[in-house]
Amino acid sequence: MKIIIVGYGPGGAAAAVTARMFNSESEIIIITEETLESHQKPGASMALESPNTSDLKIEDWSFKALAKKRISILTGTHVVGGDSKAKEIHIDGSDGLKKIKYDRLVLATGGIPDVPKIPGTDLPGVFTIQTMADTSLIGKQLSGMKSIVVVGAGFSGLETAERLLALGKDVHIVIRSRLMRKQLEEPMSLELRSRLPDKLKVHIGMSPTSVIGEEKVEGIVLGDKRIDADAVLFMTGVRPNTELAKKLGLEIGELGGIVVDETMKTSVNDIFAVGDCVEMKDSLTGKPMLLPIGSTAARAGRQAGVIVAGGKKIYDDLLLRFQYDRIFNTDIVVVGHSSTTAKAMGLKPVVQYFDDPSEFAKAALVTSDDGRLIGGQVISTRMGARLGYEIFDRVETGVKLREKPLLRPRHERLREYLESTFGPIR
């Protein structure tokens, strides 16, 4: 059996490795336009500081590791089309144009940067960060840049702003409404805002109306205000890359992603899709949703890898968001739904907040109207991941919060601490 995987991101790499684990005999080939090895997060922003990215690779998904698993990889190769009836794809690589047959095909074509349609975005000095090659290219040009504008305040935007500040750059970050609007409740956004360093110039409630410059970027316009800059980085999310899927005749959903079932199978037999290019059904409501998150793509890749290799197992955690990063000396954890994404699914969420002063932590817990925990967020100076995994465990098992409180009452924890320090209290 010949398994072709188009894309070398988390979804594609996970699909290839999992397929090999479940089938030792099949031929597995990854085809990618990229020429650099798969890298860890926050590898993208780290490449700004160290354009030589060899130390950032994920060893299990490196070219050498894949070769040991007898997984071939065609780098610098563009898939220009295909024929799903003939079960072949058409590639343009170092050997020119040619056709490759497949028995099963996995599309992990990712997303396309969603840059706002404003004047000046085609100027030299306007960047997006999709691949390590993108970031490495920017990193090599940074020495001559002083002032940089980052548009977007998700995980990647904040992470990039932090790295640029560490390089001594004058950094502006432009936020349309509030920090991580879809992932964090408003009080959590405010908490995160209070932890950003003063030297980061934050512009909230504004969107760029144009990028200005003659032969290269000279600045950006926000309403009636101009910010002088040497470069502008748009970190404003992605939209599904479905160009190849459309050529193969796959069904595209109402949100613009490839439609897949719980096994990641598309509308065409023997073709699967994973990652930022797909839309899946929310497990609570059955409504379509997009989840352009690396960890979600990897889990979807694992699921597709099992099925294309001939396995039957169905995993039930594909759509469960778990994002963690440490940015500006702060742990940021997002699990499951926020009230914003829950409302978009037609749910009626209830949000509870609590503080843990001992860890300088603030948490938000999102429950459905029947009390089931469906999501949560943590902003903490330290140990945020530990609390995040407690939330993850409860969301994954579908318990009601009153049945399994996140934290025992504070007086019980204080008593335990005192008894462990001074002995039994009678």
C-alpha positions in Angstrom: 0.0 0.0 0.0 1.2 3.5 -0.9 0.4 6.3 1.5 1.0 9.9 0.3 0.9 12.8 2.8 0.9 16.4 1.5 2.3 18.7 4.1 5.0 18.5 6.8 3.4 20.4 9.7 2.2 18.7 12.9 -0.7 17.0 11.2 1.3 15.6 8.3 4.2 14.5 10.4 1.9 12.8 13.0 0.0 11.0 10.3 3.1 9.6 8.8 4.7 8.4 12.0 1.4 6.9 13.3 0.8 5.1 10.0 4.2 3.5 10.2 3.5 2.4 13.8 0.3 0.6 12.6 1.6 -0.7 9.3 5.2 -1.8 8.9 4.9 -2.7 5.2 3.3 0.3 3.5 5.3 2.8 1.5 4.9 6.2 3.1 5.9 9.5 1.4 5.6 13.0 2.7 5.6 15.8 0.1 6.3 19.3 1.2 7.3 22.7 -0.3 9.4 23.3 2.8 13.1 22.7 2.9 13.7 23.0 6.6 13.0 20.3 9.2 9.9 20.4 11.4 10.5 22.7 14.4 9.2 23.0 17.9 7.1 25.8 19.2 8.0 28.5 20.0 10.4 27.7 17.2 8.9 30.2 14.8 9.7 33.2 17.0 13.0 31.8 18.1 14.2 31.8 14.5 13.9 35.6 14.6 16.8 35.6 17.0 18.7 32.6 15.6 18.1 32.4 11.8 20.2 29.2 11.9 17.4 27.0 13.0 19.1 23.6 13.2 18.9 23.5 17.1 15.1 24.0 17.0 14.0 20.9 15.2 11.7 18.2 16.6 13.9 15.2 16.7 11.1 12.6 16.2 10.0 14.4 13.0 13.5 15.2 11.7 14.6 14.0 8.3 16.9 11.5 9.9 14.3 10.1 12.3 11.7 9.8 9.5 14.3 7.9 7.3 14.9 5.5 10.2 11.2 4.7 10.1 11.4 4.2 6.4 9.3 7.3 5.7 10.4 9.2 2.6 10.2 13.0 2.3 10.2 15.0 -0.9 11.2 18.6 0.1 11.0 21.7 -2.0 8.2 20.0 -4.0 4.8 21.6 -4.9 1.7 19.6 -5.5 0.1 21.4 -8.5 -3.0 19.1 -8.9 -4.3 15.6 -9.0 -7.0 13.2 -10.1 -9.0 11.5 -7.4 -10.5 9.0 -9.8 -7.1 7.9 -11.1 -5.8 8.2 -7.5 -2.8 10.3 -8.5 -1.3 13.6 -7.6 0.8 15.9 -9.8 4.0 17.4 -8.4 6.5 19.9 -9.5 9.9 19.3 -7.9 13.6 19.1 -8.7 12.8 16.5 -11.4 10.2 18.7 -13.0 6.5 17.8 -13.4 5.4 14.2 -12.8 2.5 12.1 -11.5 2.6 9.9 -8.4 0.0 7.2 -7.8 -1.4 6.6 -4.3 -3.6 4.1 -2.5 -4.5 6.5 0.3 -3.9 10.3 0.5 -3.7 12.6 3.5 -3.9 16.4 2.9 -2.2 18.4 5.6 -2.0 21.6 3.5 -2.4 24.0 6.5 -3.7 27.5 6.3 -3.0 30.7 4.4 -2.2 33.9 6.4 -5.3 36.0 6.6 -3.8 39.4 5.9 -6.3 42.3 6.0 -7.2 43.8 2.6 -5.7 47.2 3.1 -3.3 49.3 0.9 0.4 48.6 1.2 0.5 45.0 2.3 2.5 44.1 -0.8 5.4 46.4 0.2 8.8 44.9 1.0 9.0 44.7 4.8 5.5 43.3 5.3 5.8 39.8 6.6 3.7 36.8 7.7 5.0 33.9 9.7 3.8 30.5 8.4 6.9 28.4 8.1 10.3 28.3 9.7 11.7 29.5 6.4 9.6 32.7 6.6 10.9 33.4 10.1 14.5 32.6 9.3 14.3 35.0 6.3 12.9 37.8 8.6 15.6 37.0 11.2 18.3 37.5 8.7 17.0 41.0 7.9 16.5 42.2 11.5 19.9 43.7 12.0 19.0 46.7 9.9 15.5 47.1 11.5 14.8 49.2 14.6 11.0 49.7 14.8 8.6 46.8 14.2 4.8 46.6 14.3 3.1 43.3 15.2 -0.6 43.2 14.1 -2.5 40.6 16.1 -2.5 39.5 19.8 -3.0 35.7 19.8 -0.3 33.3 21.1 1.9 33.8 18.0 1.6 37.6 18.0 2.5 37.9 21.7 5.3 35.4 21.4 6.8 37.2 18.4 6.5 40.6 20.2 8.4 39.1 23.2 11.2 37.8 21.0 11.6 41.1 19.2 11.8 43.0 22.5 14.5 40.6 23.6 16.4 41.6 20.5 16.3 45.2 21.5 13.7 46.3 18.9 11.2 49.1 19.4 8.0 47.0 19.2 4.4 48.1 18.7 1.5 45.6 19.0 -1.9 46.4 17.4 -4.9 44.8 18.9 -8.3 45.2 17.3 -10.4 44.6 20.4 -8.6 42.9 23.3 -5.9 40.4 23.9 -6.7 36.9 22.7 -10.4 37.8 22.4 -11.6 34.4 21.2 -9.6 32.4 23.7 -9.8 34.5 26.9 -12.7 35.9 28.9 -12.5 39.7 29.2 -11.2 39.8 32.9 -8.5 37.3 31.8 -7.6 39.5 28.9 -7.3 42.4 31.3 -5.2 40.4 33.7 -2.8 39.5 30.8 -2.7 43.1 29.7 -1.6 44.1 33.2 1.4 41.7 32.9 2.8 43.1 29.7 6.0 45.1 30.0 5.8 48.9 29.8 8.4 48.9 27.0 5.9 47.1 24.7 3.8 49.8 23.0 0.3 48.5 23.0 -2.5 49.9 20.7 -5.9 48.5 21.7 -9.2 49.0 19.9 -7.5 49.9 16.6 -7.1 48.2 13.2 -4.6 49.3 10.6 -6.1 51.1 7.6 -3.0 51.1 5.5 0.7 50.3 5.4 2.7 53.2 4.0 6.0 53.6 2.2 7.4 54.2 -1.3 9.8 51.3 -2.1 9.6 49.6 1.3 7.6 49.8 4.6 7.9 53.2 6.3 5.1 52.9 8.7 1.4 51.9 9.4 -1.7 54.0 9.8 -4.2 53.4 12.6 -7.1 55.7 12.1 -5.7 59.2 12.2 -2.4 58.1 13.8 0.8 57.1 12.0 3.4 54.7 13.5 6.8 54.8 11.9 8.2 51.3 11.4 10.8 49.4 9.4 8.6 46.3 9.2 5.1 45.1 9.8 4.3 41.5 10.9 0.7 40.4 10.3 -0.1 37.7 12.9 -3.8 37.8 12.2 -4.7 34.1 11.8 -5.1 31.8 8.9 -7.8 30.6 6.6 -8.0 27.0 5.3 -5.7 26.2 2.3 -8.1 24.2 0.2 -6.7 24.8 -3.3 -5.6 21.2 -3.8 -8.7 19.9 -2.2 -10.9 21.7 -4.7 -8.8 20.3 -7.6 -9.4 16.8 -6.2 -13.2 17.5 -5.9 -13.5 17.3 -2.1 -16.4 18.8 -0.3 -15.7 22.2 1.2 -17.8 23.3 4.2 -19.6 26.5 5.1 -16.6 27.8 7.1 -14.3 27.3 4.1 -12.5 24.1 5.4 -12.4 20.6 4.0 -15.3 18.5 5.4 -14.2 15.4 7.3 -15.8 12.8 9.5 -14.5 11.5 12.9 -11.8 9.5 11.2 -10.6 12.5 9.2 -12.0 11.0 6.0 -13.1 13.4 3.3 -16.1 13.2 0.9 -13.9 11.2 -1.5 -12.9 7.6 -0.7 -9.3 7.0 0.4 -8.6 10.8 0.9 -8.2 12.2 4.4 -7.4 15.7 5.6 -6.1 17.1 8.9 -5.0 20.4 10.5 -5.7 24.0 9.6 -7.2 23.1 6.2 -10.2 21.2 7.7 -13.4 22.0 9.5 -14.8 19.5 12.0 -18.0 19.1 14.0 -18.0 20.4 17.6 -18.5 17.4 19.9 -21.1 19.2 22.0 -23.3 20.7 19.3 -22.4 19.0 16.1 -21.8 22.4 14.4 -18.8 23.0 12.2 -15.7 24.7 13.6 -12.2 25.6 12.6 -9.3 24.8 15.0 -6.0 26.1 13.6 -3.9 24.8 16.5 -0.8 22.7 16.2 -1.7 20.2 19.0 -5.2 19.7 17.4 -3.6 19.1 14.0 -1.2 16.5 15.6 -4.1 14.6 17.2 -6.0 14.7 13.9 -2.9 13.4 12.1 -2.7 10.5 14.6 -6.3 9.6 13.9 -5.8 9.7 10.1 -2.6 7.8 10.4 -4.3 4.9 12.2 -7.1 4.7 9.6 -4.9 5.0 6.4 -2.7 2.2 7.8 -5.7 -0.1 8.1 -6.5 0.4 11.8 -10.0 0.9 13.3 -9.4 2.9 16.5 -11.4 6.2 16.9 -9.9 8.7 19.3 -12.4 10.9 21.2 -10.1 13.9 22.0 -9.5 15.3 18.6 -11.4 18.6 19.2 -10.2 19.3 22.7 -8.1 22.5 22.7 -5.1 22.6 25.0 -2.7 25.5 24.4 0.1 26.5 26.7 2.8 29.0 26.4 5.0 31.1 28.7 5.2 34.6 27.4 6.5 37.7 29.3 7.2 35.5 32.4 3.5 34.5 32.5 2.0 31.1 32.0 -1.0 31.3 29.6 -3.2 28.2 29.4 -6.4 27.8 27.3 -8.5 24.6 27.5 -11.6 23.8 25.5 -14.2 26.4 24.9 -14.2 30.0 26.0 -17.6 31.7 26.4 -17.0 33.4 23.1 -16.5 30.1 21.1 -19.3 28.4 23.2 -21.8 31.1 22.3 -20.8 30.8 18.6 -21.8 27.1 18.9 -25.2 28.0 20.3 -24.4 27.1 23.9 -25.3 29.1 27.0 -22.1 29.2 29.0 -21.6 30.2 32.6 -18.2 31.6 33.6 -16.7 31.4 37.2 -13.5 33.1 38.3 -11.1 32.4 41.1 -7.8 33.6 42.3 -4.9 31.7 43.8 -2.7 34.4 45.4 -0.1 31.8 46.4 0.7 31.2 42.7 -0.2 34.7 41.5 -2.8 32.9 39.4 -6.2 33.8 38.0 -8.5 31.2 36.4 -11.7 31.2 34.5 -13.9 28.1 34.3 -16.5 27.8 31.6 -19.5 25.5 32.2 -22.5 24.6 30.1 -25.9 25.5 31.6 -26.1 22.1 33.2 -22.9 22.6 35.1 -20.6 20.5 32.9 -17.1 21.9 32.6 -16.4 22.7 28.9 -13.4 25.0 29.1 -11.1 27.1 31.2 -8.2 29.5 31.1 -5.3 30.2 33.5 -3.0 33.3 33.8 -0.3 32.5 36.3 3.2 33.5 37.3 4.1 29.9 37.7 2.7 26.4 37.8 0.0 27.3 35.2 0.3 24.1 33.3 -0.4 22.0 36.4 -3.7 23.9 36.9 -4.4 23.7 33.2 -4.1 19.9 33.2 -6.6 19.7 36.1 -9.0 21.6 33.9 -8.2 19.5 30.9 -8.9 16.3 32.8 -12.3 17.5 33.9 -13.3 18.7 30.4 -12.1 15.5 28.8 -14.1 13.3 31.2 -17.2 15.5 30.9 -17.7 15.9 34.7 -19.8 18.5 36.3 -17.8 21.0 38.3 -19.8 20.4 41.5 -18.9 16.7 41.3 -15.2 17.3 41.0 -14.2 20.8 42.1 -11.1 22.2 40.6 -9.6 23.1 43.9 -10.6 22.0 47.4 -11.9 24.9 49.6 -9.0 27.1 50.8 -9.5 26.2 54.5 -9.0 22.6 53.7 -5.8 23.3 51.7 -4.6 25.6 54.6 -5.2 22.8 57.1 -3.3 20.3 55.0 -0.4 22.7 54.7 -0.3 23.4 58.5 -0.5 19.7 59.3 2.3 18.8 56.9 4.4 21.5 58.6 3.5 21.3 62.3 1.7 18.0 62.7 -1.9 16.9 63.2 -4.3 19.7 64.3 -6.8 18.5 66.9 
